[in-house]
Amino acid sequence: MTERVIKIYDRLQARDYRNERDTTEYDVATDFFRRGLSWSMRSAQRLKFLAEKEQARLYKGDRIGFMRSVANIPPLFTAEEQSERQRDFYIFDSGVVGNISSNYEHVISCGLEHVRGEIVSSTCEFEENTAEHDELCAMLVCIEAVYTVADKYKAKAEELGCRELAAALKRVPRKGAKSYYEALVFLRLINFMLWLNGNKHNTLGRFDEYMRSLYEHDVKSGKLDRETAKDLTEEFFISLNFDADMYPGIQQGDNGQSLMLGGLTPDGTYVFDDICKLCLEASLELGLIDPKINVRVCSKTPDEVYELGTRLTKRGLGFPQYSNDDVVIPALVKLGYDERDAYDYTVAACWEFIIPGKGMDIPNIDAVGFPAVVRDAIYRADGINTFDGFYDLTERILGEYVEKIVRETRNISIEPSPFQSILMDGCIRSGRDISLGGKYNNYGIHGAGLSNAADALASIKKNVFDEGNFDFDTLKRALDADFVGFERERKLMLAAPKVGNNDELADDMLIKLMDGFSQACAAHKNERGGVFRAGTGTAMYYVWLSETLGATADGRKKGEPFAANYSPSLGIVTDGVLSVINSFTKPDLTKCCNGGPLTLEFHDTVFRNDSGIKKVAALVKTFIRMMGHQLQLNAVNRDALLDAQINPDAHKNMIVRVWGWSGYFNELSTEYQNHVIKRLEYLG
């Protein structure tokens, strides 16, 4: 890092800026109610209100800017209105637009004055007092709010002598960016305004795709050298972290600021060029939780990409996360996405696959707890005499779980977001808010505890049906007692085949469950005409769905957590990482492709030299060649994690991968800290 970047980095890590925020709880909903504003206009007027309250906060020499001064986003609805809304509708994740990817390219290249002209032109197509006309007028209010914030920062930059930022803000956001630097400032402003607007999990999408032309032009013309470009990129990355503690999520760090790099083009060319490498290098040097780096790879990806990615893994950030184009693109086409759109996929907050500018998918609408499915089947297995009969019952119950999610997620209500609509394809032309739907409106269902459930099925087949070690009555009594007095039976369950050892029986159970899950989801459409996508990610459900679940037939005790994502059950002994990869690449992952990576933990000593880097990179390449769909690797050290729990001040900046995101270890709740500590370490 240059001296300039180090100064900004040190300001971030000092965290003093967190004490300077306005923490007032503003009430705008009462006024909006009295004025009879539509929901869309309420959203726009709230953004205008907050933009007026925001104070420009800059450091001398700042080239990016935009740090929140107002801490709280006031509700759009009065308490009574919100109560009625919760009574009448299904409210998912606070009921706000989020976890989608914007069309940044159009706005950054054209500028908001051009977009404003598009909106004004579209208002002529609709009569006044119609919902469409109101929506377009709300978009215009949002653009003025952006100008309010930008102008404050421009004035502050001039006051403090931040000449570069002041000059950039003379052009953007009103006009399109004409340089890589201006594009970074514009992007940060859009990102800032989305958070101020109350949107959640605001992803950065395919950064290289919409930044490439300006970056290459500036470098080729001599306007920008690579080192300066890296400095600017690092300053942009640092800026994303200043407000990270305020972004809503299950835990701090779960903020969705994901960034995608590389990938196949529709003509079959794999692209991973200098701007992609620049981003990996910047993240490697900074070692921050944001942005979360994702890399698209495939059978054509050169070794140097894997090696550069592995060096970033060594940094201990829990990324990059790899997504396999050879699996994901065909899977999306199977799900009904246009092929050209499928080639343009990115990831949502964690790992779910979405289309920038076009998708209003909700890729994390709910989750199936697979161990609960198998446990329910055990208690409903009276009269079943064959394993095939038992598995058929399990699959029927799985269908019931999926159907329950389908039923409970109907009649959904999402707050309008006219500012987000500006950044999405087709909304301006139709006068339609993105909260009402986009080109794609699919829902994703996570699959939690897949390995535990497959292990339980393998145990039942072996112990109940094949060897007769105990019957269902004994099994039920053992589970009810949490194995107290049934130590023999639990020992047999623990000794049964486990997914992750390349064992035919256990792995076949995993394949069956995933195929059944896919079929159960495919049987339904949501109320917006979208499909339900089956996935292998868990999100927080590996804790939520396990903490109240009783003992299971794989030998797991009551309350013990499932594995995070698509991984071997916690605490099992495997035959090594290659066996794990063999097990988890056997299913046809194009059938179960909502997202959810195979997650592997490596002891940090594996990366101690170039030989170790190359071996891990080769392992990633092997996983991709074997048609794995998604992979994340973590460099961990259990002793350091344990010490961080005892001496948190000595590990203030320790970063860990939690499920689909990375956060500071000491800012996590104890249950998530403990789960990270319990995970497997592959010693190489």
N, C-alpha and C positions, 0 to 999 in steps of 0.2 A: 504494500500500500504506500502511496505517496504521503508526504507530510500533511497535505491538505485533507486527504481522505481519513488519515489517522485522527485528525482533530475532530472531524464530524463523527467518526466511529466512537471516539472517547466520550463525546457529548451524549450519544445514544446510550452507551453502557453505564454512564453515571446515573441516568434515569431521573435526574433532578427536574426535568421538564414535566414530569407527571404531577408535580405539586402545584403547577401554575394554571391548572384548568378551572374553568367556570363550572361548578358542580350544581348549579341551580336546577331545580326540577320545574321546568316551565310547563304551563298549562295553555295549550292552544286549542284543544278540542272543544272546550266550552264556547269559545268565541266562534269557532267554525260551525258548531251546532246552531248557535243563535243566528248566524248569517245564512244558514240553510245551504252551505256549500256541498257540492257533490263530493264523492269520495276522491275522485281524481284531482279536483281543485284543492281539496284539503291537503293532499300529498304535496302538490306544487307550492301551496301557500306555506306549508310547514318548512319546506326547503328554503323558500324565500326568507322566512322568519329566521331560520338558523344561519343563513348566509349573512344576514344583517347583524346577527349577534357575534359571529366569528370575528376574532382579532387575528390579524396577520402576525405570525410568529416566525421570525427568521434569525439566523445567526450571521454574523459578519462573514462575507465570502460565500454565503449559501447560493448554490446554483440550481437547486431543485425546488425547495420550499414545500409548503402545505403540511402543516402540523395542526391537529385539532386543538382548539381552545375551549369549545363547548363540549362538555363530557356526555350529556344526556340527550337522547332523542325523545321528544315528548310524544305521547300516544296521539293517534289521529282521532280516536273515538273517546267519548265520555265513558265513565265507568258503567253507566246504565246501557249505553249503546254496545259496549264491548260484551257485557253480560248477555244481551239479546243475541249478539252475533255468535257467541259461543254456544248458546242454546239452540240456535237454528242451523248452524253450519259446522262442518268439520274444519278445524283450524290446525294446520300443520306448521310446526316450527315457528311459532309466533305469528303465522299468517302473513308473512312478508315475502316479496320476490327475492330470490337469492339462489345461489348454487347454479347459476347459468353463466354463459360466456358472451360478452358483448361483441358487437362488430366495431372494434376500435379503429380499424383501418379506414372506414368511410369517414368518420368524424375527424380523425387526425389529419387525413389528407385534404378534406374539403373545408374544415373549419365550421364553427357553429353559425356563422352568418349565412353560409350556404344552406345549412340544415334549417335555419330559421326561415329562409326563403321557401324551402320545400314544404314546411309546415303551413306557412301563410297561403301558399298556392293550394294546399289540400283543404284548407278551411272553406274555400270557395265551393268545394264539392258537396258540402253538407249545410243544411239549414241551421240557423241559430237555434239554440235551446234543444238541440239534439245531443245525445250522449257523445257522438263522434266529434261534433264541433267543440263541445266542452273539453273533451280529452285533448284536442289539438291546442286549444287555448291554454290548458294546463302545461303542455309542453313548452309553450312560449314563456310562461312564467318561470319554468325551470331553467331555461337558457339565460334569462335575466339574472337568476340567482347565481349561476356560474360566473357571469360577468361581474357580479358584485364581489365575489370572493377573489377573482383574478385581479380586479382593479385594486383591491386592498393590498394584495401582495405586490403588485407593481409599484404602488406608492411606497410601501415599506422597503422594497428593494432599492428604490431611488434614494430614500432617506438614509439607508445604511451603506450605500455605495456598492450594492450588489449589481454591478453594471450588466453582467451577462443575463441574469434572471430578469432584470427590468427590460432589457432589450427583447428577450424572448416573449415577455408578456405584452409587449407592444403589438405583437403579431398574433400569438395564440392566446386564448382559444377562438377569437373571432375569425381569424383566417387560418388556413391549413398550415401545418408545419412544413418548413422548407429545409430543415436540417435534422439530423439525428438528435441533436441536443434539444431543439424545440419540440420534437416528438416525445422525448422523455418528459419534458415539463408538462406537455399537454396530457400525456397518459397519467402522470401522477395527479394532475388536477381532476381528471375524470374519476380516477380511483378514489380520491379524497371526497368528491361530491357524491359518489355512490354510497360511501359509508355515512356521510352526513345525511343522506336521503333515507337512511334506515334500511337499506338493502343489506343482505347477509351473504357471507361467503362469496365475495366478489373476486372472481378469478381473473387472471391476466391473459388467459388463452394462449394462442400461438404467437408468442412475442416475436420470434424471428421472422414469421411470415409478414406481419404488418410493419415491422421495423427495417426489414432487409434493404429495401430500395434506397431509403435515405442514408442508411449506414454505408452501403456500398458506394453511393454517389459521393458522399463526403470524403471517404477514404481515397477513392480513385482520383478525385479532383484536387486532393492535397489540402482540402479544408480541414481535415481531421486525421490525425495520426492514431495508430492503434492504441498507444499508451493513454492518450487523452480520452479515447473512446472507452477504454476500460475504466478510467477514473470516473467518467460521467456515469457509466453503468453502475459502478459501485456506489456512487452517491445516490443514484435512483434507488438501488436496492436498500441502502440504509434508510432512505426516506420512508419506505414501506413499513419499517419496523418501529418508527417513532410512536405510532398510535396502536400498535399491535395488542397492547394490554386492554384496549377499549373495545376491540372487535368482539362481538358476541359469538360464543361457541360453548360446547360442553365444558371445555377447559381452556385456559389461556393458551394461545397458540393455535387452537382449532378455528382458524379464521378464514381458511379457504383461499389464501393468496397463492394459488398455484400457477405455475408458468410452464408452458410446453415448448419443447424444442425438437426440431428435426422431423423426418417422416417421409413416406413415399408420396410422390405426386401421381396424378391419374395416369400418366404415361409410363409409370413403373420405375421412375428414377428415384433413388434414395438421396435425400438432401440432408446434409449436416455440415454446414459451412462455417466460415469464420465468426459470424455473429453468434452462432450456437456455442462455439468454443469459447468465445469471449465471455458469455454468460456463465458457463461452467467455471472458468478461471476466476471470474469475479466472486462467485459464490464460495469457491474454494478458499480464496484469500480472506474473505470477510468472516465466514463461519457464523452466519445469522440464520434465524428460523424462517425468515421470509426473504425472497419468495421461495416457495417449495418447488424445487426443480423436477420436472418430468421430461423424459427423453423417449421419443418414438424410435423404435428399432425394428429390424426385420432380418431376414436371411441375407440381405445385401449390405448390412451395416459393417463398415470396416472395423478392424480390431482396435484402432486408435480411439474410436468413440467409446468402446467398452473400457479401455484403459484409463481414459480421461475421467469417465464416470466413476470408475473404481477409486481413483485418487480423491474424488469428492466424497465417496462413501467413507474412505479412511478418515476423513475430517470429523466423522462422528455425528453428522447432521441427520442421518436417516434418509437421505436422498442423494443422487437422483433415483426416482422411481421409473422403471422401464415399462413401456407398453408395446406389445408386439403387433405391428401392422398386419402381419400375415394372418393373425387370428382376428384382430379387432375389426378390421375393415369388412371381411366377409360376414362376420357376426352381425354387424350393424345393417348390412344389406339384407340379411335374413330377417331382421327385425322390422324391415320396411323403410329404412333410410335410403334416399337416393344415393347411387354409387358415388357421384361427385361430392356430395355432402359427407359421405362416410370417409372419403379420403382427407377431409378437412377436420376430422374429429380432434378434440382436445379432452381434457379431463375437468371435472367439476372440482369441488373443494378438496376432495381426497383422491379418488381414483375412478369415479364413475364417468363413463364416456358420454360426451355431449357435443353438439354442433354449434360453433360460434355464430352468434347473430340470428340463429334460426330456431333453436330449441327452447321450449319452455317446459322441458322435461322436469319432473321431480324425481331424481334418481335415488332418493333415500326415503321413500314414503313410509317404510316400515321394515320390519325384519321377521323372519321365521326363526325360532329357536329350535334347531333340529334335534337336540337331545330331548327336549320336551315332547316332540312328536313320537320318538321311539319309546320314551317312558310311558306316554299315554297308551301306545299300542300294547305294551306289557300288561297294563291294567284292564285292557279290553280284549285280551287274547283267550278268553274262556272258550274251550272247545276246538281250538286250533291245534292241529297235530303235525303240521309240516312247516318247515321254514318258509317255503314259497307262500303258504297261506298267511303266515305271520307278516312276511314282507308286503303282500298285497294289502293287508290291513294297515300297515305303516304308511303305504303310499296313499291310501284313501284318507287317512288322518292328515297327511301332509296336504292333500287337496283341500281338506276342511280348513286348515290353518290359512292357506292362501285365500280361500273364498271369504274367510272372516275379514282379512285385510282388505280385500276388494270391497266388501260390504261397508266396512267402517270408514273407508276413505272417500265415500261418495259425498256429493253436495259440499264440495270444498269451497272455502272462501279465502281469497288472497287479496291483501291490500293492493290497490292500484299503485303503479309506479310510473308516472308519465316521464320522469327523467330516464329511467331504464328503457322505456319504450323508444326514446330517441335513438338509443344505441342498438336497436334490434331491427332486422329487416322486415319491411312490410307494415310496420305499425303506423308510420306517418301517412302512408298512402291510404290506409284503411280507416284511420282515425280510431284505432283499436288499441287498448292498453295491453301490454304484454302479459299482465296478470290473467287475462282472459284466454291466453293461449298463443302459441306460435305455430310454426310449420310442423314441429314435432312436440307432442304432448304426452309422452310416455312416462310411466311410473316405474321406478326400480325398487325391488324388494331384496334386502340383504339376506344372506344365509349365514346365520351365526351357529357356531359349534358343529360344523359339518364333520370334522374329524372325530370329535367325541361321539357323534351319532353313528358314524360308520364303524368306529371301534366297538360301540355297544352292539350293533347288529352282528359284527363278526364274533363277538363274545357269545351272543345268544345262539347263533348258528352252531358254534363249536361246543358250547357247554350244555345247552338245552337239547338241541336236536341231534348233533353228530355223536357226542360222547356221553350224553345223559348224566352229566356231573351233578345237575340239579334241575328241578322242574320250575314252571312258572310260579307256582305257589310259594316255593322256597325263595325264588328270586324276588317276588313282591315283598315278602317278609324281610328279606335282607335290605332292600331299598328303604322300606319303612323305618327300619332300625338304624339307618345310616351305617350299616355293616357291623354295628355293635353286636357281638355274639355270632357274627357270620364272617369271621376272618378267613376261614377256608374258602368260602365262596368268593370273597373279594380277591383273594390271591389268585384264584383261577381266572377271574375276569381280567385282572391286570396282566396275567400271562398270555391272554388271548392275542391274536394278531392285531397289529396296530398300523394305521395309515402312516406312511413315512418310512417304512422298511421294505418297500417294493414287494410287499406280500400280496399274493394274488387274491386271497379271500378278503382282506380288509380293503384293498383297493377296489375290488369289485363292488363292495358295499358303497364306497364313495361314488363310483360311477352311477350306480342305481339311484342313489339319493339325488344326485345332480340332474340326471335325466328326468326323474320324477318331478323334481322342482321346476324344471324348464317346461315340462308338459302341463303342470298345474297352472303355471303363470300364463302359458299360451292360450289357455281355455277362456281367458277373460279379456274384456276391453274396459277401459275406464270411461268415465262420463264425458271426457273430452275427445273420445275417439281414439285414444292411444292404447298401446299394449302395456302389459306388465312384464318387466324385464327381470329375469332371475339373475342373481349375482352371488359372488363368493366373498364379498367383503362383509365385515361385521359392524363397522363403526363402533359406537360405544356399547352395542348390545352384547359384546362378549362379557361385559360386567353386568349390565342391567338385567339380562335374561338369565344369567347364571346365579345371581346372588340369592334368589328366592326359590330356585329349582332344587328339588330333592336329589338324592343320590341316583346315579345312572349306571347302566349295566356294563359300562366300560371300566368300572371301579372308581369312578369319580365320586367324591363325597359331596354332601349337600353344601351348596353355596360356593364351591370351588369354581373359579372362572374357566371359561372356555379359552381356546387359543384365539388370538387376534387374527382376523382375516382367514386366509386360506392356508392353514399351517397345521403341523402335527399338534396333537393334544399336548397340553402343558405337562411337563414332567416325565414324558415317556423317553425311553432310551431308543435311539435310532441307530441304524448301521452306517450313518454318515450322510453327508449332504447330497451325494449322488443318489442314494436310495430315496431321499426325500424328493428330489427332483423327478425321479422315475415315477414315484407314486402320484405326484400332483400334476403330471403331464399326461396321465392315461385317459382322463375324461376328455370328451370332445368339448373344449371350452368355447367353441362358437355357439353352443346351445345355452350357455350360462354366463353371459357376457355383459352384465351390468357393470362389472368391474369388481376388483377385490384381489389384491396381489398375494402370491406366495411370499411369505415374510420369513426371512432367514436372519438369525443373529450370529455374527462372527465375533470371536474374541479379537480385541484390537491388535493383538500381536500378529494375527494373520497378515496384516498389512505392513509389517515392519520393514520390508525391502521390496525392490522392484520385482523380484521373483514372486513374492506373495501377491503383488498387484496384478501381475500377468495371470497367475493361477485363478484368482477370483474373476478377472475379466473373462477368462476362458470359460469359467463356470456359467457366467451370465449368458455368454454366447451359446453355450450348450442348451441352456434352458429355452432360449428363443428358438433354436433349431429344432427342439423337441416339441414345439408348438405350445409352450406355455404362454399364457396371455398377458400376465403382468407380474412384476417382480420388484420387491424392495429388500434391500440389504441393510443391516445395521451393524456398525462397529461398536461393540459394547465391552465394558469391563465391570463385572459384577462387584468386585472389591471397591472400585471407585464409586459405583452407585450406592453401595451400602454406606460408604464413608460420607457421601453427600447427604444421606438422611440424618447422619449424626452431626455432621459439621457443614450445614448448608452454606454458610458464609464463605467457606473455602471453595465452593463449587458453584458460584453465583451464575456463571454462564454455561454450565453443562447442558448440552442439548441431547434429547433422545427422540426417537420416533415412537409415537404413541399408537395410532392405528393407521390413518392415512395422512397424518400430519406430524410435524415436529414442534416441540415446545421445550421451554426451559424446565429441567427436571424438578427444580425446587418450587416451581409454580404449579405443579400437578398435585391433585388430591392423592392421599396415601394409597388408595386402592389401585390407582393407575401407576404410581411409582412401584408398588409391590409387584404388579403384573409384569412390568418391564424387567424387574430383577429376576423373576421366575422363568423368564423365557430361556430357550435353549441357547447355548453358545457352542458354535462349531469351531473346534480348535485347529482344524486344518491338518 
